[in-house]
Structure formats: structure tokens, C-alpha cells
Amino acid sequence: LSKDRQCQEKAAEEARNIMKVAGDGPILKEHIDKCIYLKHCIYEALRLHATIPFSARKMKSNYSVQTRYKTVDIPGKSYLVYFKTAVGLNEEIFKDAASFQPDRYDEDQSRATKHSTFLPFGTGPRQCWGQIIAELQMIQVLVHLLARLEFFSEKDKIERTVAAVSVAAPGVDAVKYFPRDTLDCNSCKPYPYIRLRH
């Protein structure tokens, strides 16, 4: 979001609206259910940068897979490793795969299609049990942050005093963030509190 001002502003607007609706109370699941664009931003970030980039499955029996080039035989009791990031960057699955496009999730996709291509939490019977709680918490944090702060890439030339700079992994841009100049919701506290309640 720090690299795409238009996406960030759209997400921030949704966050401010949720803060207005929540008022002084906590952000509840019914508020989070209205965070469609924020959820799409999270999906897109996870598609590009999966927190766990690969998964492995032990094959119960022999299995054959037909690829474009040949048939691959996988012997039983061997481990099959798949790279979630490679799936997320596959141009045959995601058009313009290297770009951040939260709107790609606006299209109605069948549940089966989404779950066979969007793999940050895995899929099938061994899918991450914590996916729902993780999504709820990520949205809560983003609502609080985007309602209060603007984010910029470290490479952006900004004529303001830096509020803080995040620590980034090697090869990843750090992010500058600043308090938003216009906080039009009275419920935006200076220090966010996050409480999960269903």
C-alpha cells in the first residue's frame, strides 16, 4: 500500500468509515464484514508475499501428474513441495501477476477456483485452522493504522518530519509513516486498542 497511493487512499477511506461506525466501541465482526477492499488488499499482499512461502505433503500412494511437457510420476511416501509464492506469481493464473491489484478479487470467483489458486493459508483438509482469526486480526490492525497514518515507501521524497520508519528485511523497502493530517472521526484515539470480540 505504501507504493500505491490510490489503493492506500481507497483502503484508508474504508478504514475511516469503519471507525465512524464503530464509534468508541471495539471493531466487531459485523464491522469487519464490511471491509471488503481491506480484505482484498490483504489477499493481494499475501498472494505476492506469502508468510510461509511453501508447503509439503507426504504422498500416500503413487501418483501421476500430466504437465505441459510430460507425465511426472510421484512415488508414494515421497514429499511433494509446492511453492505458494510461485503460484501467486504465475501469469497463467493471475493476469499481470507481479503487480499489486486488490481489485482482482472483485470478480466473482467460485470457491473452488479461489481455494485452488490463493494458497497463503494452504488449502483442503490441512488448511490453516487460524485463517479466519488471522484475517480478522489483520483487518482490525489495518483499520486502526490506515485511519491514523499515511504510509510511504522509504524511497519517496517526503518533506515532513518522519513519525517513524519500519524495519524491513534485506531486499525489501522500509516504509515511512506519518499521522494523517485530517482525522475526521472523533473515535480515532491516539493509540489504537484492538480487541477481538464476536
C-alpha positions in Angstrom: 0.0 0.0 0.0 2.9 2.4 0.6 3.8 2.1 -3.1 0.3 2.7 -4.5 -1.3 5.9 -3.2 -4.6 5.3 -5.0 -5.0 1.9 -3.3 -3.9 3.2 0.0 -6.4 6.1 -0.1 -9.3 3.8 -1.0 -8.3 1.4 1.8 -7.9 4.4 4.2 -11.4 5.7 3.3 -12.9 2.3 4.1 -11.0 2.3 7.4 -12.2 5.7 8.4 -15.8 4.7 7.6 -15.5 1.7 9.8 -14.0 3.8 12.7 -17.0 6.1 12.4 -19.5 3.3 12.5 -17.7 1.6 15.4 -17.6 4.8 17.4 -16.0 4.5 20.8 -16.5 0.7 20.9 -14.4 -2.1 19.6 -14.3 -3.1 16.0 -16.6 -6.1 15.8 -17.0 -8.9 13.3 -20.0 -7.1 11.7 -17.8 -4.1 11.1 -15.0 -6.3 9.6 -17.5 -7.9 7.3 -17.9 -4.5 5.6 -14.2 -4.2 5.0 -14.3 -5.7 1.5 -11.5 -3.6 0.0 -9.2 -4.1 3.0 -9.7 -7.8 2.8 -8.8 -7.7 -0.9 -5.6 -5.7 -0.1 -4.6 -8.4 2.5 -5.3 -11.2 0.0 -3.2 -9.4 -2.6 -0.3 -8.8 -0.2 -0.4 -12.5 0.9 -0.5 -13.6 -2.7 2.6 -11.7 -3.5 4.4 -12.3 -0.2 3.2 -15.4 1.5 4.2 -15.6 5.1 5.0 -19.3 4.7 6.2 -19.5 1.1 5.9 -23.3 0.7 4.1 -26.3 2.0 4.8 -30.0 1.8 2.5 -33.1 1.7 3.5 -36.7 2.0 2.1 -38.8 -0.8 0.1 -41.8 0.4 0.4 -43.7 -2.9 1.9 -43.4 -6.3 0.5 -40.5 -8.3 0.9 -39.3 -11.9 0.7 -35.7 -13.0 0.4 -34.6 -16.6 2.3 -31.4 -17.2 2.6 -29.5 -20.5 5.7 -31.3 -21.3 5.4 -34.8 -19.9 3.9 -37.1 -17.3 5.6 -36.9 -14.0 5.3 -40.0 -11.7 5.5 -39.2 -8.0 6.2 -42.3 -5.9 4.2 -43.0 -2.8 5.7 -42.0 0.6 7.6 -39.1 -1.0 7.1 -35.5 -0.2 5.5 -33.1 -2.6 6.6 -29.5 -2.0 4.7 -26.6 -3.6 5.7 -23.0 -3.5 2.8 -20.7 -2.7 4.7 -17.6 -4.0 5.3 -19.3 -7.3 1.6 -20.0 -7.7 0.8 -16.4 -6.7 3.2 -15.1 -9.4 2.0 -17.4 -12.1 0.8 -15.4 -15.1 -1.4 -18.3 -16.2 -3.4 -18.0 -13.0 -3.1 -14.2 -12.2 -3.0 -11.7 -15.0 -0.2 -9.2 -14.5 0.8 -11.3 -11.6 3.7 -9.2 -10.3 1.6 -6.1 -9.8 -0.4 -5.2 -6.6 -4.1 -5.2 -7.8 -6.6 -5.7 -4.9 -9.5 -5.2 -7.4 -8.7 -8.6 -9.0 -10.7 -10.1 -6.2 -13.8 -8.1 -7.1 -14.7 -10.6 -9.7 -17.0 -13.4 -8.5 -14.8 -16.4 -8.4 -16.1 -19.8 -7.4 -15.0 -21.0 -4.0 -13.1 -23.9 -5.6 -11.2 -21.6 -8.0 -10.2 -19.3 -5.3 -9.1 -22.0 -3.0 -7.1 -23.8 -5.6 -5.1 -20.6 -6.6 -5.0 -18.5 -3.4 -2.7 -20.5 -1.1 -1.2 -18.4 1.7 -3.1 -20.4 4.3 -2.9 -23.7 2.3 -6.0 -25.5 1.1 -8.0 -28.6 1.7 -8.3 -30.6 4.9 -4.9 -29.3 6.1 -5.7 -25.7 5.5 -4.6 -23.4 8.4 -7.2 -23.5 11.1 -6.2 -20.0 12.2 -7.1 -18.4 8.8 -10.3 -16.8 10.0 -8.9 -15.3 13.2 -5.7 -14.2 11.3 -7.8 -12.4 8.7 -10.0 -10.7 11.4 -6.9 -9.5 13.3 -5.1 -8.3 10.1 -8.2 -6.2 9.2 -8.5 -4.8 12.7 -4.9 -3.7 12.7 -5.2 -2.2 9.2 -8.3 -0.3 10.1 -6.6 1.3 13.1 -3.4 2.1 11.2 -4.9 3.4 7.9 -7.4 5.6 9.8 -4.5 7.3 11.6 -1.4 7.1 9.4 -0.2 7.6 5.8 2.4 5.2 4.5 5.2 6.0 2.0 8.0 4.0 0.6 11.4 4.8 2.1 12.4 5.9 -1.4 9.7 8.6 -1.6 10.9 12.1 -1.1 8.6 13.5 1.6 9.0 17.0 3.1 7.8 16.1 6.6 9.3 15.1 9.9 9.2 11.3 9.9 7.0 9.9 12.6 8.8 6.5 12.4 10.4 4.2 9.9 9.7 0.5 10.0 12.4 -2.1 9.9 12.5 -4.1 6.7 14.0 -7.4 5.7 17.0 -7.3 3.4 15.9 -6.5 -0.2 12.6 -5.1 0.9 11.9 -1.4 1.1 11.3 0.1 4.5 8.2 2.1 5.0 7.8 5.7 6.4 4.6 6.5 8.1 3.1 9.8 9.2 0.0 10.9 11.2 -2.9 11.7 8.8 -3.5 15.5 8.7 -7.2 15.1 8.6 -8.8 12.7 11.1 -12.5 13.4 10.6 -13.7 10.7 13.1 -13.9 11.5 16.8 -13.4 7.9 17.7 -9.8 7.7 16.4 -7.8 7.5 19.6 -4.2 8.5 19.6 -3.1 4.9 20.5 -5.3 2.2 18.9 -6.7 -0.5 21.0 -7.5 -3.8 19.4 -9.9 -6.2 20.9 -11.4 -9.2 19.1 -15.0 -9.9 20.1 -17.6 -11.9 18.1 
